[in-house]
């Protein structure tokens, strides 16, 4: 789709498996009349399927003699729906990276958040059996319980998936004659806050990162202009105050070139310098006329970052070296 090669991360399958794994080791202990001595221990079977399917199978065999697969107690679960969760949406352009080899890395855009709805049903014959199974589940959901899932093994991070318990209800089947088996059903509704992952791709390794800090020429913080150097008088010194003749405009010299290009950088201005303005220094008395104003952004500094050592691979331990070049004097 959309020009991508076929991919399948098995995300939904892993969410279903992770949910079912939470409930696959529940045991039911039956005691003697004194309530203290364990008489029988049963591992409660867990199956995938709709509640209606198991009700039909269980009620079709009231004596519970046909197959062990329909014996009570039993737990079944199914995924009943899924919906997009905008509250957990991350910026679409954010990507995760993982080491691949010396010249490339694996990359993957952030996943799309979805809520997965699950319904879990507990089938028992006795009230005591139902409450015992229920008490092995409810204390862990407050109201959520998180499981760690390795959704995409090709990428390094593992994710915690919260499973939220939304509701608990029960129903008792009293219909039928006196010979029919009574069945008690506990229904639990859950929401798993999972994700669906896009494809994993391969990109080249970035070995150098440049960070350029600019100020637009119309910024009052700092402005770069060019003066008529050949017809001016004197030379401005750094940090002296400049004033515009005939105007209430002033600022501080940040940089003045020593060559005939006549670059003048002024900061802390209270208004913009314009072509034709005559500027005079309070300290040196130097006077120049502004010939042009630079329309390009003013480079304040450039930071170059490289790995150290330069031959480090993505999964190595390495540091960084930084080279900072200040402007505009450079």
C-alpha positions as CSV (number, residue, x, y, z in Angstrom):
1,X,0.0,0.0,0.0
2,X,1.2,3.6,-0.8
3,X,4.2,2.1,-2.5
4,X,5.5,0.2,0.5
5,X,6.7,-3.4,0.2
6,X,4.5,-6.0,1.9
7,X,5.0,-6.1,5.7
8,X,3.4,-7.8,8.6
9,X,4.5,-7.0,12.2
10,X,1.9,-9.3,13.8
11,X,1.0,-6.4,16.1
12,X,-2.7,-7.4,16.6
13,X,-1.8,-11.0,17.1
14,X,0.7,-10.1,19.8
15,X,-1.8,-7.9,21.6
16,X,-4.3,-10.8,21.7
17,X,-1.6,-13.3,22.9
18,X,-0.4,-10.8,25.5
19,X,-3.9,-10.3,26.8
20,X,-4.6,-14.1,27.0
21,X,-1.2,-14.8,28.7
22,X,-2.3,-12.7,31.7
23,X,-5.0,-15.2,32.5
24,X,-3.5,-18.5,31.4
25,X,-2.2,-19.6,34.8
26,X,-5.2,-19.4,37.1
27,X,-5.8,-22.3,39.4
28,X,-8.9,-23.3,41.3
29,X,-8.5,-25.0,44.7
30,X,-11.4,-27.0,46.2
31,X,-11.3,-27.6,49.9
32,X,-12.9,-30.1,52.3
33,X,-15.8,-29.1,54.6
34,X,-13.5,-27.4,57.1
35,X,-12.4,-24.9,54.4
36,X,-8.8,-25.4,55.3
37,X,-7.6,-28.6,53.6
38,X,-7.1,-28.5,49.9
39,X,-8.8,-31.5,48.3
40,X,-8.5,-30.7,44.6
41,X,-6.5,-28.3,42.4
42,X,-7.6,-27.5,38.9
43,X,-5.9,-25.3,36.3
44,X,-8.7,-23.3,34.8
45,X,-8.7,-23.8,31.0
46,X,-8.5,-20.7,28.8
47,X,-9.8,-20.5,25.3
48,X,-10.4,-18.0,22.6
49,X,-14.0,-17.7,21.5
50,X,-17.3,-15.9,21.9
51,X,-19.3,-16.3,25.1
52,X,-22.4,-17.5,23.2
53,X,-20.4,-20.3,21.6
54,X,-19.4,-21.7,25.0
55,X,-22.8,-21.3,26.5
56,X,-24.3,-23.3,23.6
57,X,-21.7,-26.1,24.1
58,X,-22.0,-26.2,27.9
59,X,-25.9,-26.2,27.9
60,X,-25.9,-28.9,25.2
61,X,-24.2,-31.2,27.7
62,X,-26.0,-30.7,31.0
63,X,-24.3,-33.8,32.5
64,X,-20.8,-32.6,31.5
65,X,-19.9,-36.1,30.2
66,X,-19.2,-35.5,26.5
67,X,-15.8,-33.9,26.4
68,X,-13.3,-32.4,28.8
69,X,-13.2,-29.4,26.5
70,X,-16.7,-28.4,27.8
71,X,-16.1,-29.0,31.5
72,X,-16.5,-26.3,34.1
73,X,-14.8,-24.2,35.3
74,X,-13.6,-22.5,32.1
75,X,-12.5,-19.1,30.9
76,X,-13.0,-17.7,27.4
77,X,-12.1,-14.4,25.8
78,X,-12.4,-12.6,22.5
79,X,-11.5,-9.2,21.0
80,X,-14.7,-7.3,20.5
81,X,-13.5,-4.2,18.8
82,X,-10.8,-1.6,18.2
83,X,-10.8,2.2,18.0
84,X,-8.3,4.9,17.2
85,X,-7.0,6.8,20.4
86,X,-6.2,10.4,19.5
87,X,-5.1,11.2,23.0
88,X,-2.0,9.1,22.6
89,X,-1.1,10.4,19.2
90,X,2.6,11.4,18.7
91,X,4.0,13.6,16.0
92,X,3.9,11.7,12.7
93,X,7.4,12.7,11.7
94,X,9.1,11.2,14.8
95,X,11.1,8.0,14.1
96,X,12.7,5.2,16.1
97,X,16.2,4.0,15.1
98,X,18.0,0.7,15.7
99,X,21.5,-0.4,14.8
100,X,21.8,-2.4,11.6
101,X,25.4,-2.4,10.4
102,X,28.4,-0.1,9.9
103,X,26.8,1.9,7.2
104,X,23.0,1.8,7.9
105,X,20.4,1.8,10.6
106,X,16.9,0.5,10.8
107,X,14.3,3.1,11.1
108,X,10.5,3.1,11.8
109,X,8.0,5.9,12.2
110,X,6.1,6.1,15.5
111,X,3.1,3.7,15.8
112,X,-0.5,4.5,15.5
113,X,-2.3,4.3,18.9
114,X,-5.4,2.0,19.1
115,X,-7.6,0.8,21.9
116,X,-8.4,-2.9,21.7
117,X,-11.6,-4.0,23.5
118,X,-11.7,-7.5,25.0
119,X,-14.4,-9.5,26.7
120,X,-13.5,-12.2,29.2
121,X,-16.1,-14.7,30.6
122,X,-15.7,-17.0,33.5
123,X,-18.0,-20.1,33.6
124,X,-18.5,-22.0,36.8
125,X,-21.0,-24.2,38.4
126,X,-20.6,-23.1,42.0
127,X,-20.6,-19.6,43.4
128,X,-17.5,-20.3,45.4
129,X,-15.6,-21.3,42.3
130,X,-16.5,-18.1,40.6
131,X,-15.5,-15.8,43.4
132,X,-12.2,-17.6,43.9
133,X,-11.3,-17.1,40.3
134,X,-12.5,-13.5,40.3
135,X,-10.3,-12.7,43.4
136,X,-7.2,-13.9,41.6
137,X,-7.9,-11.3,38.8
138,X,-9.3,-8.2,40.4
139,X,-6.5,-7.2,42.8
140,X,-4.0,-6.7,39.9
141,X,-6.2,-4.2,38.0
142,X,-6.2,-0.8,39.7
143,X,-7.8,-0.3,37.3
144,X,-5.0,-1.1,34.8
145,X,-2.3,-3.7,34.7
146,X,0.7,-3.3,32.3
147,X,2.4,-6.0,30.4
148,X,5.7,-5.6,28.5
149,X,5.5,-6.7,24.8
150,X,8.2,-6.9,22.2
151,X,6.1,-5.8,19.3
152,X,8.9,-5.3,16.7
153,X,11.9,-7.5,17.5
154,X,13.9,-5.8,14.6
155,X,13.8,-2.6,16.7
156,X,15.3,-2.4,20.2
157,X,12.6,-0.9,22.5
158,X,10.0,-3.0,24.2
159,X,6.7,-1.4,25.2
160,X,4.5,-1.5,28.3
161,X,0.9,-2.0,27.2
162,X,-1.7,-1.0,29.9
163,X,-4.8,-3.3,30.2
164,X,-7.7,-1.5,31.8
165,X,-10.5,-3.3,33.6
166,X,-13.7,-1.4,32.7
167,X,-16.5,-3.4,34.3
168,X,-17.5,-6.6,36.1
169,X,-20.9,-8.2,35.9
170,X,-22.4,-11.7,36.4
171,X,-25.3,-13.7,35.3
172,X,-26.9,-16.9,36.6
173,X,-28.8,-19.3,34.4
174,X,-31.8,-20.5,36.5
175,X,-33.9,-21.7,33.5
176,X,-34.5,-25.4,32.9
177,X,-35.8,-28.3,34.9
178,X,-34.4,-29.6,38.2
179,X,-32.0,-31.9,36.4
180,X,-30.4,-29.1,34.4
181,X,-26.9,-27.9,35.4
182,X,-26.9,-24.4,36.8
183,X,-24.2,-22.2,35.2
184,X,-22.8,-19.0,36.7
185,X,-21.1,-16.6,34.3
186,X,-18.9,-13.6,35.3
187,X,-18.3,-11.1,32.5
188,X,-15.3,-8.8,32.5
189,X,-14.7,-6.0,30.0
190,X,-11.2,-4.8,29.3
191,X,-9.4,-2.2,27.1
192,X,-5.8,-2.8,26.0
193,X,-4.0,0.4,25.0
194,X,-1.9,-0.9,22.2
195,X,-0.3,0.4,19.0
196,X,-0.1,-0.7,15.3
197,X,3.4,-0.3,13.9
198,X,4.4,0.8,10.3
199,X,7.1,-1.0,8.3
200,X,10.7,-1.1,9.3
201,X,13.0,0.5,6.7
202,X,16.8,1.0,6.3
203,X,18.5,4.4,6.2
204,X,22.1,5.6,6.0
205,X,23.9,6.6,9.1
206,X,24.2,10.4,9.8
207,X,27.8,11.0,10.7
208,X,27.7,14.8,10.9
209,X,25.1,17.2,12.3
210,X,25.2,20.9,11.7
211,X,23.1,23.3,13.8
212,X,23.0,26.9,12.4
213,X,21.6,29.7,14.6
214,X,20.3,32.6,12.7
215,X,18.7,36.0,13.4
216,X,16.6,37.7,10.7
217,X,18.0,41.1,9.6
218,X,14.9,42.9,10.7
219,X,15.4,41.7,14.3
220,X,16.0,44.3,16.9
221,X,18.3,41.9,18.7
222,X,21.0,42.2,16.0
223,X,21.1,43.8,12.5
224,X,23.8,43.6,9.9
225,X,24.3,46.5,7.4
226,X,27.0,47.8,5.1
227,X,28.5,51.3,5.3
228,X,30.3,53.5,2.8
229,X,33.7,52.6,4.2
230,X,35.7,54.7,1.6
231,X,34.0,58.0,2.6
232,X,33.6,57.4,6.3
233,X,35.6,58.9,9.2
234,X,37.4,56.8,11.8
235,X,36.6,53.3,12.9
236,X,34.0,52.0,15.4
237,X,35.1,50.0,18.4
238,X,33.3,47.0,19.8
239,X,30.6,47.6,22.4
240,X,30.4,51.4,21.8
241,X,27.0,53.1,21.4
242,X,26.0,54.2,18.0
243,X,23.4,56.9,17.3
244,X,21.7,57.9,14.0
245,X,21.9,61.6,13.2
246,X,18.6,63.3,13.2
247,X,16.7,60.3,14.6
248,X,16.2,58.9,18.1
249,X,17.7,55.5,17.0
250,X,20.6,53.9,18.8
251,X,22.3,50.6,19.4
252,X,25.6,48.9,20.4
253,X,28.4,47.9,18.0
254,X,28.8,44.1,17.9
255,X,31.2,44.0,15.0
256,X,32.9,46.3,12.5
257,X,35.1,45.1,9.7
258,X,38.7,46.3,9.3
259,X,38.5,46.0,5.5
260,X,36.7,47.9,2.8
261,X,33.6,45.7,2.7
262,X,32.2,47.9,5.5
263,X,30.3,45.3,7.5
264,X,28.7,46.7,10.6
265,X,26.7,44.6,13.0
266,X,24.7,46.5,15.7
267,X,22.7,44.9,18.5
268,X,20.3,46.2,21.2
269,X,18.6,48.5,18.7
270,X,15.5,50.4,19.6
271,X,14.6,50.7,16.0
272,X,15.8,49.5,12.6
273,X,18.7,51.0,10.7
274,X,17.9,52.1,7.2
275,X,19.8,52.9,4.0
276,X,21.0,56.5,4.1
277,X,21.2,56.7,7.9
278,X,24.4,58.5,9.2
279,X,25.6,56.6,12.3
280,X,28.1,58.1,14.8
281,X,30.0,56.4,17.6
282,X,29.8,58.0,21.1
283,X,33.3,56.8,22.1
284,X,35.3,57.1,18.9
285,X,33.4,59.8,17.1
286,X,33.6,57.6,13.9
287,X,30.9,58.5,11.3
288,X,29.6,56.4,8.4
289,X,26.6,56.3,6.1
290,X,24.7,53.1,5.7
291,X,24.9,52.0,2.1
292,X,22.9,48.7,2.1
293,X,21.2,46.5,4.6
294,X,21.6,42.7,4.4
295,X,18.4,40.9,3.5
296,X,19.8,37.4,4.3
297,X,19.5,35.9,7.8
298,X,22.4,36.7,10.1
299,X,24.4,33.7,11.1
300,X,25.2,33.9,14.8
301,X,26.9,30.6,15.3
302,X,27.4,27.2,13.7
303,X,27.7,24.0,15.8
304,X,29.1,20.9,14.0
305,X,28.6,17.5,15.9
306,X,30.4,14.3,15.0
307,X,30.8,10.9,16.7
308,X,34.0,10.3,18.5
309,X,35.7,8.1,17.2
310,X,34.6,8.8,13.6
311,X,34.6,5.0,12.8
312,X,32.1,4.2,15.6
313,X,29.2,1.9,14.6
314,X,25.6,2.4,15.7
315,X,25.7,-0.2,18.5
316,X,29.1,0.9,19.8
317,X,29.7,3.1,22.9
318,X,31.0,6.4,21.7
319,X,31.0,10.1,22.5
320,X,30.7,13.3,20.5
321,X,33.0,16.1,19.4
322,X,31.6,19.6,18.8
323,X,33.0,22.4,16.8
324,X,31.4,25.8,17.5
325,X,32.0,28.7,15.0
326,X,30.8,32.1,16.1
327,X,29.5,34.7,13.6
328,X,29.4,37.1,12.0
329,X,33.0,38.2,12.8
330,X,34.3,34.9,11.3
